[in-house]
Amino acid sequence: MIRKRNWILYLVAFLFFGFVIPLLSVEFEIEKATKDQPIVDNFTLLYTYFRFPVWWFVGILQFLILRKFIN
């Protein structure tokens, strides 16, 4: 029973940190960057699309580090 809940916890954490938080941060960052600017350069907003790979990389590193400490 613990093992069944364990993978559900990993799935919820992956969805939360892999999709929900990056989507919210992209939305807020685009709104902040375009506020009070008459011309918005596309390269200014390009880094917001790279949040997903960065969050995924940080999440994988955290998972590996925590797994090492737990074992």
C-alpha positions in Angstrom: 0.0 0.0 0.0 2.9 2.4 0.7 4.4 1.7 -2.7 1.2 2.5 -4.5 0.9 5.9 -2.7 4.6 6.5 -3.3 4.3 6.7 -7.1 1.1 8.8 -6.8 3.1 11.3 -4.7 5.9 11.4 -7.4 3.3 11.9 -10.1 1.6 14.8 -8.2 5.0 16.4 -7.5 6.1 16.1 -11.1 2.9 17.6 -12.4 3.0 20.4 -9.8 6.7 21.3 -10.3 6.9 20.4 -13.9 3.8 22.1 -15.3 1.7 24.1 -12.9 4.4 26.3 -11.3 6.2 27.0 -14.6 2.9 27.9 -16.4 2.1 30.3 -13.6 5.5 31.8 -13.6 5.5 32.3 -17.4 2.1 34.0 -17.2 3.2 36.4 -14.5 6.5 37.1 -16.2 5.0 37.9 -19.5 2.4 40.2 -17.9 5.2 41.9 -16.0 7.5 42.3 -19.0 4.8 43.7 -21.3 3.3 46.1 -18.8 4.0 49.8 -19.6 6.0 49.1 -22.7 4.8 50.3 -26.1 7.1 47.9 -28.0 7.8 44.4 -26.8 10.7 42.5 -28.3 10.2 38.8 -28.8 13.7 38.0 -27.5 12.7 39.7 -24.3 10.0 37.0 -23.8 12.0 34.1 -25.2 13.6 33.2 -21.9 10.1 32.6 -20.4 9.7 29.6 -22.7 12.9 28.1 -21.3 11.5 27.9 -17.8 10.1 24.4 -18.4 13.5 22.8 -19.2 15.1 24.7 -16.3 12.4 23.6 -13.8 12.7 20.1 -15.1 16.5 20.1 -14.7 16.3 21.5 -11.2 13.6 19.0 -10.2 15.7 16.1 -11.5 18.7 17.3 -9.6 16.7 17.7 -6.4 15.2 14.2 -6.9 18.7 12.7 -7.3 20.2 14.6 -4.3 17.3 13.6 -2.0 17.4 10.0 -3.2 21.1 9.9 -2.4 20.6 11.3 1.1 17.6 9.0 1.8 19.5 5.9 0.8 
